[in-house]
């Protein structure tokens, strides 16, 4: 059997990579406007965002959805 590449755009992508790419593309100010969560508004950093997103499924889902929508722009 051949190993088929995954068609899932999230396959093999870590949450850290997602947050870093979104922050690099949008910046925390725009991320806070697009996704209304405190970790992007109050003293934002990649580390604090990862801590929050790993504990909060609904917020992580919103970040992953934004990442998928933004993929063509990268």
HUVENMO-V876316 format. One record per backbone hydrogen bond with DSSP energy under -1.0 kcal/mol. NH is the residue of the N-H (numbers start at 1). CO is the residue of the C=O. E is the energy in kcal/mol with one decimal. If there is no record, write none. Layout:
BEGIN
nh: [NH	NH]
co: [CO	CO]
e: [E	E]
END
This chain:
BEGIN
nh: [11	13	18	19	20	21	22	23	24	25	26	31	32	33	34	35	37	40	41	42	49	50	51	52	53	54	56	60	61	62	63	64	65	66	67	68	69	70	71	73	74]
co: [8	10	14	15	16	17	18	19	20	21	22	27	28	29	30	31	35	37	38	38	45	46	47	48	49	50	52	56	57	58	59	60	61	62	63	64	65	66	67	70	71]
e: [-1.7	-1.9	-2.1	-2.7	-2.6	-2.6	-2.6	-2.7	-2.3	-2.3	-3.2	-2.1	-2.5	-1.1	-2.5	-3.1	-2.0	-1.6	-1.2	-2.8	-2.1	-2.6	-2.1	-2.1	-3.0	-2.2	-1.2	-2.2	-2.5	-1.6	-2.2	-2.7	-2.4	-2.2	-2.3	-2.3	-2.1	-1.9	-1.5	-2.2	-1.3]
END
